[in-house]
Amino acid sequence: MGSQLYENIKASLNDAIRNSPRTVHQPAAVARHRCHMTQEEFARALGVSTATVQAWDQGRRKPGALAWKGVVALVRERVRD
């Protein structure tokens, strides 16, 4: 189930990257933009610091497995297809 979740997240983020109106290179940044949230809002919703979200956006760090679960849940909640 873990690898299937990873593949679903990867496919969703790749789709978001292709359809993103902005040039965003980091998957976490793409997810945040799809949610139409600022870094501060995204951090608060995920229970992480703004500095952590900034590091994700800049590609200096990547979200861990638990953080990705939160990102996926947030995208599902905020983005209605």
C-alpha positions as CSV (number, residue, x, y, z in Angstrom):
1,M,0.0,0.0,0.0
2,G,2.9,2.4,0.7
3,S,4.3,2.1,-2.8
4,Q,0.9,2.5,-4.3
5,L,0.4,5.7,-2.2
6,Y,3.8,7.0,-3.4
7,E,3.0,6.3,-7.0
8,N,-0.4,8.1,-6.7
9,I,1.3,11.1,-5.1
10,K,4.0,11.1,-7.8
11,A,1.4,10.9,-10.6
12,S,-0.7,13.6,-9.1
13,L,2.3,15.9,-8.6
14,N,3.6,15.3,-12.1
15,D,0.2,16.2,-13.4
16,A,0.2,19.3,-11.3
17,I,3.6,20.3,-12.6
18,R,2.4,19.9,-16.2
19,N,-0.7,21.9,-15.5
20,S,0.7,24.6,-13.2
21,P,0.4,28.1,-14.6
22,R,3.7,29.1,-12.9
23,T,7.1,27.6,-13.3
24,V,7.5,25.7,-10.1
25,H,10.0,22.9,-9.8
26,Q,9.5,21.3,-6.4
27,P,6.6,18.9,-5.9
28,A,5.8,20.3,-2.5
29,A,5.6,23.8,-4.0
30,V,3.3,22.6,-6.7
31,A,1.0,21.0,-4.1
32,R,1.0,24.3,-2.2
33,H,0.2,26.3,-5.3
34,R,-2.6,23.9,-6.2
35,C,-4.1,24.6,-2.7
36,H,-3.8,28.3,-3.3
37,M,-2.1,28.7,0.0
38,T,0.8,30.9,1.2
39,Q,3.8,29.3,2.8
40,E,2.5,30.4,6.2
41,E,-0.9,28.9,5.6
42,F,0.5,25.7,4.2
43,A,2.9,25.3,7.2
44,R,0.1,26.0,9.7
45,A,-2.2,23.4,8.0
46,L,0.5,20.8,8.1
47,G,1.9,21.6,11.6
48,V,5.4,22.5,10.4
49,S,7.3,25.7,10.4
50,T,7.3,28.2,7.6
51,A,11.1,27.7,7.3
52,T,10.4,24.0,6.6
53,V,7.9,24.9,3.8
54,Q,10.4,27.4,2.4
55,A,13.1,24.7,2.3
56,W,10.7,22.4,0.5
57,D,9.8,25.1,-2.0
58,Q,13.5,25.9,-2.7
59,G,14.4,22.2,-3.0
60,R,16.8,22.3,0.0
61,R,14.8,19.7,1.8
62,K,12.1,17.2,0.9
63,P,9.0,16.3,3.0
64,G,9.3,12.9,4.8
65,A,6.7,10.2,4.4
66,L,4.5,11.5,7.2
67,A,4.6,15.0,5.9
68,W,3.7,13.8,2.4
69,K,0.6,12.1,3.8
70,G,-0.4,15.4,5.2
71,V,0.3,17.2,1.9
72,V,-1.8,14.6,0.0
73,A,-4.7,14.9,2.5
74,L,-4.6,18.7,2.2
75,V,-4.5,18.7,-1.6
76,R,-7.5,16.3,-1.6
77,E,-9.4,18.5,0.8
78,R,-8.6,21.8,-0.9
79,V,-8.6,20.9,-4.6
80,R,-11.9,19.6,-5.9
81,D,-11.6,18.1,-9.4
